[in-house]
């Protein structure tokens, strides 16, 4: 009967150390590939002083955010595909396609969004924004914040 090589504490420690080193090397190689590099063609999402829009009405209330996961899918009430990073929102009564400027009253950040969905259906809330818009408005961690919603309308130019 052939004898197996001795497997003492030294051999086990060497195997454990080898596995640790291999795992560390794999982590160093793989983790940077998960990082986002951004988009070189990124342009500002919204020009807050855009002269083509005028404030038609103002609403005050609370805003919350939603995402593909919390919306149970990717379709919105307008039929458009929901994107977590899109500058879109849900409102109970405003017409689809309406532009609104949402201003986070807690920090003053604002963004112009397009209404593409219906909601929110929670009492006391006036608008749901995508999770990407909530990140840009600075309230994704809080979940719900007081906001001012300015309903924007196109400025009519003579001859239109």
N, C-alpha and C positions, 0 to 999 in steps of 0.2 A: 504494500500500500504506500503510494507516494505521500510525502509529508507536505502539508500546506505551509506557505511562508508564515513566519510569526506575525501576528497582528496585535502588537502591544500598543500602549498609549502613544508612542512616538509616531507610528504609522497612521493612526487615526487623526492625530493633531495635524500632520502634514496634509492629509486629505482635506480636512476642514479648512486649513489655511489656503489651500489651492482653490477650493470652492469660493471662499471669501474674496480672494484676489480676482478670480474670473468674474464674479458678480460685480465687483467694483469696476472692472474694465468695461464690461458690457454696459453698465449704467452710464459711464462717462461717454461712451460712443453713442448710445441711443437717446439719452435725455435731450441733447441739443437739437435733435431732429424733430422733437415735439414742439419746439418753440416757434411762435409765429413771427414771420419776417415782415408782415404788413404788405400793403399793396403800393407799389411805386407810383401808380396812377391815382392815388387817393386825392380827392379834392375836398374842400370843406363841404360838409353836408348842407348847411343852411347859412344863408346870409341874413342875419337878423335885421339888417337895415335895407332889405330888398325893397326898392321903390315900387315894384309892381303889385304889392299887396297892401291893403289897408285893413285896420281893425274894424270889423262890423259889429261884434258884440263881445262881452267878457263874461266868463263864468268863474266862480270860486268854489272849490271843494277839495276832495281828496282824490289822489291818483294812486293806482297800484300798477304792477307790471304783470305781464303774462308771456308765455313762451310756447314753443311747439309742444313741450312736455305737458304744460298746464292746460293747453288748449285741446288736448287729446287729438292732435293731428296737425295737418299743415294747411287746411282749407280755411279761408275766412268767409264771412257772410257775403262779401263782394265777389267771391269766387276766385280771388287771387290767392296765390300761395303765401303762407305765412313764413317770414324769415325772422329769426331771432334778432338779427342785427339791423333790420329795416327801420326806417324812420316812419313807422306807421302806428296807428292807435285804434282803439275801439271806443265808440260813443253810442249812447242809446238812441239819440234822435237826429244828430247831424247827418246830412246826406253823404253818401259814399263819395270819396274824392275830395271832400272839404279839407282845406289846409287850416291847421290850427297851430298857434304858438303856445307851447306848454312851458310855464315858468315855475320852477321849484321854488316856493316861497321860503323854504328853509335855508337855501344857499344862493339863490338868485340865478342859477343856471337855467338856460332856456334852449329849446329846440323846436323847429318847425316840423310838424308831423302831418301825415295824410290819413284821413279816416278811411279804413278798409274793412272794419269789422264792427259788430254790435256787442254791447256790454258797457261797463261792468254790471253784473247782476247782484252785486253786494250793496246793501243799503249804505248810503252816505258817500259813495264813490261816484265821481262824474266821468272819469276817463281811465282806461287801461292802456298802457303803452307797452311796446315790446321790451323784452329784457335788455336789448342793446341800447334802446333809447333811455331806459332807466339807469343804465350804467353811465351814459353820457350826462344825464341829468343829476347823477350822484345820489340815487336813492335805492339802488338794487339791494343793499343790505338792510335798509329800514323796511322796505316792502311797501309802505303806505306813507305818503307825505301830502301836506297841504300844497295845492297848486292854484295858479291862475291860468285859465285857458282863454286865449284870445282867438276868436273865430276870424279868419282872414278871408278877405274877398279881393278879387282882382280890381285894380284901379282902371277905370274906363278912360281910354285915351280918345280925344276928339277924332271923329271919323270912324269909330268902331261900331 
